[in-house]
Amino acid sequence: MKNGRINILQYGLPLAAVAMLSACGSSKPTDTNNQNSNQIVTVPKNETVTAMTGLPAAAENLEALTEQAFTASPEELVSLFTKAQESVAGISGQLSPQATKSLDGYLRDAKTAIDAGNPSDTALAAVEGYKLIVSAYPPDARIPAAVSLLDYAGFRIQADLKSDPKRWADAQEAAKYAHDQWDQIKDKVTDTDLNKRFTTSLSKLDEYLSVKDDKMAAKAAVTELDLVDELEGFFQPATKPVAPDTTN
């Protein structure tokens, strides 16, 4: 999801839960890259929230951290991390003990990388936390978890390609993971054009990663992430406003 906001309704939340999350408040960091700017939603540490309000907020904050790891200033990274940490604290009771322990570990790794000025490790730690959270979405969510995990694969590939040295082997593993996720949902994507374009995007990723063409692989990763946005729209179409009745 790269549209800069959390569409809570796409996860099938009741309106009361949406209102609860809205009351939590939000803030937005300085925009260091217009294409990568995300709204940051803070879930207060001591506030009781349902899993389906807290999980998307925490995932979105970790997404913001991974996307801006290479472009944000040190001060902005600290702010992004703090908001991610706060939102993760808000879901500490929503995950299994093992998942909570793993998520805490990813946060520690991200903070260590930020302190060391290592954007690659910052992005990769944050995106693993993102993966853990979106994997906990309920199976009956309107947008399948596999769609969010395709986002994860794209973010991970981008971080690998921005690393110095580039992490080609890990990027190829992430591409394989994307294929696995796509295989789970492609038969449900009845938009034949979108289905074909997404399949082609993964083939292009494989091609450019195999020959270590960083520029074309980076473009292919952007295409994959853009198509994930289209998949989100396919599974959760935007609601059209109802025209007022003027017949009376």
Summary of the structure (lengths in Angstrom):
residues: 248
radius of gyration: 18.2
end to end distance: 42.5
largest distance: 68.8
contacts: 796
relative contact order: 0.11
helix: 66%
strand: 2%
